[in-house]
Amino acid sequence: MDKIEKVLNKLSTKERKSIKQILLQIDEGNFQKLDLKKLKTRDDIFRVRKGNIRIIFHKKDNSIKILSIEHRTTTTYRRF
């Protein structure tokens, strides 16, 4: 089981359903209606906010890689 699956399993059913829907939108490249923001430190790393949960992903050309899904803390963005 990878890190993303572990995080999803720790979420409530309602949160998991919402995050999976967002992941599908990201995969399809449909960023409208998402709370999307580019991180200041990098031009190719973005975050999507859903309540207290942050989805951080790397987008280069047409490829998207999910880097992290986690609850917002003071250290959420330090690695990026």
Order of alpha helices (4+ residues) and beta strands (2+ residues): alpha-alpha-beta-beta-beta-beta
